[in-house]
Amino acid sequence: MALSLPTRQRRGVASDLPSPSSSPSKSYEKEDKRKRSEEGQEHKAIGWFLPLLALGMLRCLSATSNIIHDCDEVFNYWEPLHFLLYKSGFQTWEYSSQFALRSYLYINFHELVGLPASWLFPDDKVRVFYAVRFFLGFVSVIADATLVVALSRKYGKRLASYALAMLCLTSGCFFASTSFLPSSFSMYAMSLSSGLFLLGKPAFAVAVAAVGVILGWPFSILAFLPITIYSLARRFKQTFLAGAVTSLGLLVLSVLVDYYYYKRWTSSVFNLIVYNVLGGGESHLYGIEGPLFYLRNGFNNFNFCFILGLLFLAFLPIARRKYAPDLLIVVSPLYIWLGLMSLQPHKEESVVVYMFYGLLLVTITLMLNEPQSEPDGLSLLSKKNLSCQYEICIGVSLKGFLYPIYPLVCVAASAVIESFPDLFRDKYNPHDNSWPVVIAKFVRPLVLGLILSASHARTFSLINGYGAPLEAYKILEHYDDVGTGSTLCVGSEWHRFPSSFFVPEYISEVRWIDDGFRGLLPLPFNSTLGGTAAAPPYFNNKNKASDEQFIRDIEACTFLVELQLNRPYPTRGSDLSTWESVLKLYALQPIAALPYLDREFSPSMYRSFFIPYLWQEKNVFGMYKLFKRVSK
């Protein structure tokens, strides 16, 4: 017989009793959901192998096929590197010790690869050039792969896959990833910093941002401001120490390196900022652009990806729970940077200084409007190179000003594409499979395919339309029979000079021919005056031509480079009819003639994007010619 004994119930203590003001079960449930969500995303995340492989393949392709888009890249970065490696190269006024606007620490970073490559290939400077490019591509791969993995862990495999495809194939990222420019370096830092931020490592994110700003482009601090401020709000002490120590260490190192090369105590980072804030030249010397310039530039390099990226804020109310605040913080510099840049008519860096205040205010606003449950605690781009009066060296728009936000365009567009079904889904039914939702899901890969196809068309058009200068200069290595001491003369094509890495050793000097241009051109580093420590009297910051910059004796030219454009009116320099008497007098005969896209006489649609058959039929081409003097 079983006895039923009464059991005594323990009386609940005050702490056990629920109170109206607190609901621990709800908080536990919310925390549990968050953890389960994170675990689910982790399970669905993309591993490291796929991003590293895909990005690695495309960056290698970029390193070997990328053209040089801007004479700033050549004269302000490739030429100083060439001088450090081979004791010859062109110098701009910004590298004069009188002005000291450029940091040799940034050049030294690339010398870490260039110097061993020059030992490995002592007789082939072109291989050294491409070795440095491969290094740039490698850094880009690591940074972008980190961003993709972080996106997949936080927001799922689909969004990360879209971002990976765009980072690999959009024209902007394809070209910027292997460009030797401080703004490209800041772009690497933006990808890596954003990835670390999304991975929950704010201190590392801010440290990387400091590297991108000080070692790369100082004015990119504006793009890193949202992540920096938000990271400080989350973990102030740890983040502040990481950023401060990194910044101080790099600044001290930069000053020491500047002293070594300029032979005086100075800070190129400080000089650059002061020059652009206080002004050291006249802004009209560099040209001005209208408010739509950067919007057109963004569409050219990202096509529909750029439009979708701009729509991220419009989609945010629908997908706020998914993307706010972290992804909003990451993407926000895209709109602020682009908007404020478009409002400024000038192209020099001084305009960027005034963007700081607007970006700071918007960042603080984003922080004040974030959900309360999230935080756990509180490029010659200085002034556009005065020698580069031409707006862009190849005649196409690839502005380094926008490079730091290129990865953000891909991230924002990926988030918008991933959110297409959310436009039609019942917010109270997450498993809604109504026909509008199904159609939206079907549209996602179609839109991605359209973006990638247009990107390929853009990339193909630029490489094939404007690749002639690099190929023409490579031909010089096959004509060493002329003997040492030869002179290469360049007329109006000085702004497409691909760097001294493409000039063989048997050519003792490269000289500019007077074609009527009256701005200041780069001149060779003068070892007699002190090399990097020299302050040559012929340099100035007013874009005034120097008497020393042109060759006077045309008869001394062994080779001549010029672009022949068949136009109905005479053009300065780029018209071989100007040189006909010279060619006949000095027996210069063509040894290479390569097609070069005539931007002015080609329709915008067909020159910007490759359309099979129509690209060759509709566009107009000149001939990029290399001449060699022959014995009479």
N, C-alpha and C positions, 0 to 999 in steps of 0.2 A: 504494500500500500504506500503510495507516494504521498508524502506530506508536502503541502504547499506552504512554504514559509514566506512571510512578507519580507520584502527587501527594503532596506532603508535608502532613500535617495539623498545624496549629498546636496545640501542647500547651496545654491549658487552664490558665489561671492560677488561683490560689487563689480569686480573687474570682468566677470563672466557675462554680466547682463548687458545686452545691447543697449546702446544709447541712441537717441535720435540724431545726435550730431555725428556719429561715426558708424560706418557699416563695414566691418573688417571682411565679411564674406564677399562683399562686392569688390573690395580692393584686392583680396586674394584672387578672386575670379578674374579680375582685369589683368593682374600680374601674370596669372597662369596662362591666360589667352595670349598675352604678349610673348611669353616664353615659348609657348607652343608654336606661335606664328614664326618666331625667329628660328626655331628648330626646323620647322617645315621649309622655310626659305633656305636654310643651310643645306637641307637634304636635296633641294632642287637646284642648288647653286652650280655654276660652271666652275670646273677646276682650273688650275693654272695652265695645263698643257695646251688646250685649244687656243686661248688668247695668245700665248707665247708663240705658238706655231703660226697662226694666221697673221698676226702682226709682224712676226719675224720675216715671213715670206714677202709681205707687201712692203716692209721697210727696206729690205734688200733690193727689191725692184725699184723703189724710189731712189735709193742711193746710186744705182747704176744709170737710171734714165732721167732723173730730175734735171731740169735746166736751171740756170741761174737767173733769178727773177728781178734782181735789183742790184744796181752798181754799188749800193751801200755794202752789200754782202761781200763783194770783191774787194773794194778799196779800203774798207774799214775793218775787215776781219781776215779774209784769205791772204791779202798782201802783207799785213803785219806778221801773220803766222809764217809766211814764206820767208820773210826777212829773218825771223828768229831761227829758222831751219837752215837757210842757205845764204844769209847775209846779203840778200838783194830783194828788192820789192818796192812797190810804190807806197808813199806816205801821204796822208791827207793832213790838212791843217789841224784837225782835231787831235792828232798824235804828236803835234809839236809840243815840246816841253813848256812853251809859253802858255799854251791853253790846257794841255793835259786833260782832255775831256773823256778819253777812252781808257778803260781798265785793261792792263796787261794780264791781270789775274784771269780774266775770261779767256784770253788768248792762250795762256799757260795751260788752262784746263784741256784745251784741244791739242796742245803740244805734247801732252802725256801720251797721245797716240801717234801724232805726227812725227815725233823724234824717233821712236823705235821703227816706224815705217820707213823713215828716210835711211836708217841703217840697213834695213832689210832690202830695200829697193834703191840702192845708191845711184843708179843710172836711169831711174824712171820716176819722175816727179808726179806724173799723172796717177800712178798707183798710190802714191802718198795722199794725193787729193781724195781718191776714192776710199782709202783706208779711214780717213777722218770722217767721211760721209757715212761709212758703215758704223763708225762709233756713234755718230749722232742718231742713226737709226736704232742702234742697240739701246741707247738711253730712252728713246721714245717708246720702244717696245716694253721696257720694264715699267715705265710710268703708266702707259695706257692699259697694260695688262692688269696692273693693280686696280685701276679704276673699274675695269670690266668685272673683275672678281668681286670687288666691293658692291657693285650694283647688283650682281646676281645673288649675293648673300642677303642683301637687304630688301631687294624688290623682285627677285625671281629671275629665272633663267631667260624668259622671253624678252624682257626689257634689256637685259644685259647682252643678249644675242643681237638685238637690233643695234645697240650702241657699238658692239664689236664690229659689225658689218660696216657701219658708217665711219668709224675710226680708221678702218682699213682702206676703204675705197673712195670716200669723198675726196674731191680734188684738193680742197683746202688742207686737209690733214695729210694727204699723200705728199704734197709739195712742201708744206711747212715742216714736216717731221725730219727732213734731212737738209734743211737750210741752215747755213752757218750764220745765225743772227741771234742776238740776245733775246729778242722777243720769242724766238723758237724755244730757247732754253727756258724762258718763263712759261711757255706752253707745256713743256715737260713737267715743270714744277706744279702747274695747275692740275694736270691729270693726277700726279702722284699725291699731291696734297688733298685733293677732293676724295681720292680713293681711301686714304688714311682717315680722313674725317668720317666717311661713311662706315669705316670699319671700327669706329669708336676709339680712335687713337688721336685725340685732338692735339696733344703735345707734339707728336711727330709731324702732324699736318702743318702746324705753325712753323716748326723748324724747317721743313721743306719749303714752305712759303718764303721764309727768310733767305734761303739759298737762292730761290728763283729771283728774288728782288735784288739782292746785293751782287751775286755772281752774274746774274742775267741782266734784266732790264729794270732799273730802279723804279720807273713809273708804273710798273705792273703791280706795285703795292696796292693800287686801287682795286684791282681785280681780286686780290687776296683778302681784302678787308672784311667782307662778310664772314668768311670762315674763321678768320683770326678773332674777331670780336665775339662770335658765337662760341668759339672754343674757350676763350677766356671766361665767358659766362658759365661754362660748364665746369671747368677745372682750372680755376684761376692760377693757383700757385704753380702747379706742374707745367701748365702751358706757358705762363709768363717766363719761367726759368728757361724752358727749352728755347723759346723765341729769343730771349735776351742774350743767352749764352751764344747761340748760333750767330746772331746778328753781330754781336761784339767781336767774336772771334774772326768772322769773315771781314769785318771792317778793318780790324788791326792787320790781318794778313794782306788785305788789299792795299793799305797804306805802305806796308813794307815792300810789296812787289812794285808799287808805283815809284817808290824811292829808288829801287834797284835799277829801274829802266829810265826814269826821267831824271835821275840824279839830283833830285830835290824833294824835300818833304812836302807832299801834296796828297790829296785824295781825289782820284778821278770821279768817284761816285758823288762826292760833295760838289766838285767843280761842275759836273753835268747838271745837277739839280739847280745850283745857283745860276748857272748860265741861262737855263731855260726859265727860271722864275724871274730873275732880274732883267734878262734879255742881254744878248751880246751881239746881236745882229739885227737885220731887218726882215720881218716875217714875209714880206712880199717877195723876197728873193727866192723863196722856196715854192711859190705857187700856192693857190688856194683851191679848195674843192667845195662844191655845193652840198646842201644838206642830204641829198640822196646818194652821194658818192659811195658811202660805206654800205648802204642798203643794196646798191647794185653790185658792189664788190662781194657782199655776202651771198647774194643769189648766184653770181657767176661761179663761186667756188663751192657752194653747197646746194644749189638749185632748190628743189622743193623741201629739202631737209631744213634749209634756212627759214622758210615760211612756217613750217610746222614748229620749229624751235621757238619762233616768236609767238606762237599760239599757246605756248605752255601756260601762261598766266590765265588765258581764257578757259583752259581745261581744269585749272586748279580748283575751282569751287566744286567740280564734279568728283575730282580725285584727291581732295584735300586730306582725307584720312590716310591715303597711301603715301603722299609725297610731302606733306608739311609736317614739321618744318625743315627736316634735314635736306631733302632734295631741293627745296625752294632756296635754302641758303646757298647750296652748291651752284645752282643755276642762275641766281639773281645777278651776278656781275655781267652776264650776257646782255641783259636789257639796259642796265644802268650805263655800262661802258659804251654800248652801241648808240644809245640815245644821246648821251652827252657828247660823244665824239661827233655825231652827225650835226649837233647844234653848233659846233665850232668850225669856222671856215678855213682855218689854217692847218697845215700838215705837220708843223713842228711839235716837239714834245711839250712846249710850254703850256699848250692848251690842256694837257692832261692834268697839270697841277690843279687847275680850277675845278676839275671833276671830283676832286677829293671830298669836298664838302657835301656835294649831293649824294655821293656814294655812302658817306658816313651816316647821313640822316636816314637814308633808306634802310641801311643795315640795322640801325637802332629801331626803326619802325617795325621791321620784320621780327626782331627779338621781342618787342613789346606785345606783338600780336600772336606769338607762338602759343601752343597748348601748354597749360601749366604743368602737365604731368611729364613732359619730356626731359628738362634739364635735371641733372643730379646735383647742381650747385650753381653757385654763381656760374732801236735797233737801229746809213749814216742817219740814225733816227734821232739823235739828240736834237739837233736841229737837222732837218733834212740836209744831207751832205751838200755843202755849198757847191761842190764840184758837179753834183748831179742835177743840173738844171732840168734835164728831161724828167718828166713826171715819173716814169718807170723805165727800167733799162731795156726791157724787151717790148715795151709797148702794150703790156697787158696789166690788169689790175690785180696784184697780189700784195696787199698792204700788210707789212709786218705789224702795224698798229693793232690789227685784229687777231694776230696769232694767239695771244694768251687765252682768248675765249673760244678758240676753235673746238676744243673738246666739249665745251659746254653746249655748243650748238647741237652736237651729236646726242648728248645726254638728254637735252630738252626735247628734241624731236623724237627720240626713242620713247620717252615717257608719254608723249602725245599719241603716237601710233599705238602703243600698248593700251591706251585708255579709250580707243575708239568705241568698244562695246559699252563702256560706261555711259556713253551719251544716251543709250536707249534702254539700259538695264533698269529694272525696278529696284530702287535702293533698298526696299524691304525684302527683296528676293535675290540674294547673291547668285543663285543658280538659275536665274532666268535665261531661258533659251528660246525666246520669241524670235520670229523671223528677222526683225531689225537687228537684234543682237548677233544672230548667225551671220547675216550679211556683213556687219561691221567686222566680225572676226575674219571673214573671207577677204575683206578689203585690206587688212593689215599687210599681208605679204605682197599684195599687188602694189601698194604704195611704196613699200621698201624696195621692191624690184624696180619701180620707176625711178626712185632716187639713185640707186646704184647704177642703172643704165645711163642716166643723164650724167652722172659723175664720171663714168668711163668715157663718155663722149667728150666731156670737157678736158679730161686728162690727156686723151689721145690727141685732141686738137692742139693743145699747148706744146706737148712734146714734139710733135711732128711739124708744127707750124713755126716754132721758134728755137729749134734745137741746132740750127746751122752753125752758130758761133763756136760751140764746143767742138763740133765735128771738124770744122775748118781748121782750127788751131791744132787739133791732133795730127793733121796731115804734115805739119812742120817737121815732125820727128823723122820723116823719110827723106829729108833733103839736107842732111848734115854734110853732104859732099861739097857744099859751098865753103866750108872751113869755118874756123872760129873767128870771132870778131864781127859777125854779121849783125845787121840792124833791122829790126822789124818796125815798120812805120804804120801807124793807124790814123785814119782821118776822122771822119765824123763818127766812126764806130768805136770810139774810146769808151763809151758808156756800155758797150756790150763785150768789152774785154773780159775773158773768162778767168783771169788771174795768171800770175807768172808760173803757176804749176804747169801750165800748158805751153810754156815757152822753153824749148830745149836749151841745153847748156851751151851749144855752139853759138847761140844768139846772145851777144854780149849786152844788148840794150834794146828796150822798147821805147819808141819816141812818138809823140803826137804831132800830126801835121796840122798846120793852121788852116782851118776850114771856115773861119769867120766867127767861131764861138769866142766870146769875150769874158767868160766866167773863169774862175780859178780851177785848174785841173790838178790832179795828184802828180807829185813829182817823186823821183826815187829817193829812198832813204839816203841821207848823206853821211857816210861813215867818217869823212874828213871832219865834219862839224860835230861829230859825236854820236851819230846813229840815232838811237831812240832818245838820247838825252839832248839832241840838237834842237835849237829854236831857229830854224832858217828864216832869214829876213824876207824871203819871197812869199811866206805864208801869211794870210790875213783871214779875218772872219767876216769880210765884207763882200766876198765873191768877186774880187777884183783880179783879173788875169795877171799873171806874172810873165815877164819877158823870157824867163828861162824855160817855160813849159812847152814851147814849140821847137821843133827841129828846123833849122834854117837852110841846111844844105840837103835838098831832096835827093841829090845824087848819091848820098850816103846810104840810102835805103836799099837793102837787099831784098826785103819782102814788103808787100803792101797789102793791107786788108781794107776792103771797102764794100759797101752794099749798093747794088745797082737796082734802083726802083724806076720802072718805066712809067713815068707820070707826064701828063701833058704840060706841066709847068716846071721850071727849074726849082730844085730843092737844095738847100745848103748842105754841101758835103756829100750826102747820099745820092749822088748822081755822077756816074762815071764819065759823063761828058765833060765834067769839070777837070777830070784827070787825063783826058785823052792825050793832050800834048805832053804831059809828064810821062805817060805810059810809052808813047812813041819815042820820046827823047832819050829815056833811060832804059829802053828795051825791056819793059816789064811785061811779062806774059802770064796769063792765068794758068794756075796749076790746080785750082779747085773752084768749083762753082756749085753752090748748094741752094735749093729753093728756100726762100724766107717769106713768111706770110706778110703781105702788105696790109697792115691794120686799117689804115685810113681808107683804102679803096675796096675793102672786103665788107660785105654786109655783116652786121653785128651778130645775127643769129647763126650764120654759117661759120664765122670765124671763132665764135665762142664755144660751139659744140660740134663735134664731128658727126655729120650725117652722111652715111655711105653714098658715094657718087656725087652728091650735091656739094660736099666739102671741096673736092677738087674742081668741080665745075663752076661754082659760084664765087669762090675766093680768088683774089689776085695775089700773085707771088712775084717777089723780086728775086735777085740772085746775089747770094752772099759769096763774094769772090776773094780768093787769095792769089796774089801775084808774086812772081819771082823774077828778079833781074837776070837776064841771060846775056851771054857774051855776044857782041855784035860781030 
